[in-house]
Amino acid sequence: MTLTEFQKELNSLNRWAQHGCGNHGCIIKPPTGLGTNMTCQCYPEEFSEVLLNLAAAIEPKNKYERFKLDCPKETL
């Protein structure tokens, strides 16, 4: 994932957190006009899943293995 793609994803998440998902059942901000009749996608579980997937996409391989080597044993 490039930095530009990462920034686009973060901007999308920011809009989602501010304006909701656009479904009429939205718990953040239901649309006043046209929207979908689906259930809300703004539950913390949905949002955290997207954040975790984004973090996994930008995570360098073997980062935690290097961390274990660099980190003092008291903090593990």
Secondary structure as a PSIPRED ss2 file (coil, helix, strand):
# PSIPRED VFORMAT (PSIPRED V4.0)

   1 M C   1.000  0.000  0.000
   2 T C   1.000  0.000  0.000
   3 L H   0.000  1.000  0.000
   4 T H   0.000  1.000  0.000
   5 E H   0.000  1.000  0.000
   6 F H   0.000  1.000  0.000
   7 Q H   0.000  1.000  0.000
   8 K H   0.000  1.000  0.000
   9 E H   0.000  1.000  0.000
  10 L H   0.000  1.000  0.000
  11 N H   0.000  1.000  0.000
  12 S H   0.000  1.000  0.000
  13 L H   0.000  1.000  0.000
  14 N H   0.000  1.000  0.000
  15 R H   0.000  1.000  0.000
  16 W H   0.000  1.000  0.000
  17 A H   0.000  1.000  0.000
  18 Q H   0.000  1.000  0.000
  19 H H   0.000  1.000  0.000
  20 G C   1.000  0.000  0.000
  21 C C   1.000  0.000  0.000
  22 G C   1.000  0.000  0.000
  23 N E   0.000  0.000  1.000
  24 H C   1.000  0.000  0.000
  25 G C   1.000  0.000  0.000
  26 C C   1.000  0.000  0.000
  27 I C   1.000  0.000  0.000
  28 I C   1.000  0.000  0.000
  29 K C   1.000  0.000  0.000
  30 P C   1.000  0.000  0.000
  31 P C   1.000  0.000  0.000
  32 T C   1.000  0.000  0.000
  33 G C   1.000  0.000  0.000
  34 L C   1.000  0.000  0.000
  35 G C   1.000  0.000  0.000
  36 T E   0.000  0.000  1.000
  37 N C   1.000  0.000  0.000
  38 M C   1.000  0.000  0.000
  39 T C   1.000  0.000  0.000
  40 C C   1.000  0.000  0.000
  41 Q C   1.000  0.000  0.000
  42 C C   1.000  0.000  0.000
  43 Y C   1.000  0.000  0.000
  44 P H   0.000  1.000  0.000
  45 E H   0.000  1.000  0.000
  46 E H   0.000  1.000  0.000
  47 F H   0.000  1.000  0.000
  48 S H   0.000  1.000  0.000
  49 E H   0.000  1.000  0.000
  50 V H   0.000  1.000  0.000
  51 L H   0.000  1.000  0.000
  52 L H   0.000  1.000  0.000
  53 N H   0.000  1.000  0.000
  54 L H   0.000  1.000  0.000
  55 A H   0.000  1.000  0.000
  56 A H   0.000  1.000  0.000
  57 A H   0.000  1.000  0.000
  58 I H   0.000  1.000  0.000
  59 E C   1.000  0.000  0.000
  60 P C   1.000  0.000  0.000
  61 K C   1.000  0.000  0.000
  62 N C   1.000  0.000  0.000
  63 K H   0.000  1.000  0.000
  64 Y H   0.000  1.000  0.000
  65 E H   0.000  1.000  0.000
  66 R H   0.000  1.000  0.000
  67 F H   0.000  1.000  0.000
  68 K H   0.000  1.000  0.000
  69 L H   0.000  1.000  0.000
  70 D H   0.000  1.000  0.000
  71 C C   1.000  0.000  0.000
  72 P C   1.000  0.000  0.000
  73 K H   0.000  1.000  0.000
  74 E H   0.000  1.000  0.000
  75 T H   0.000  1.000  0.000
  76 L C   1.000  0.000  0.000
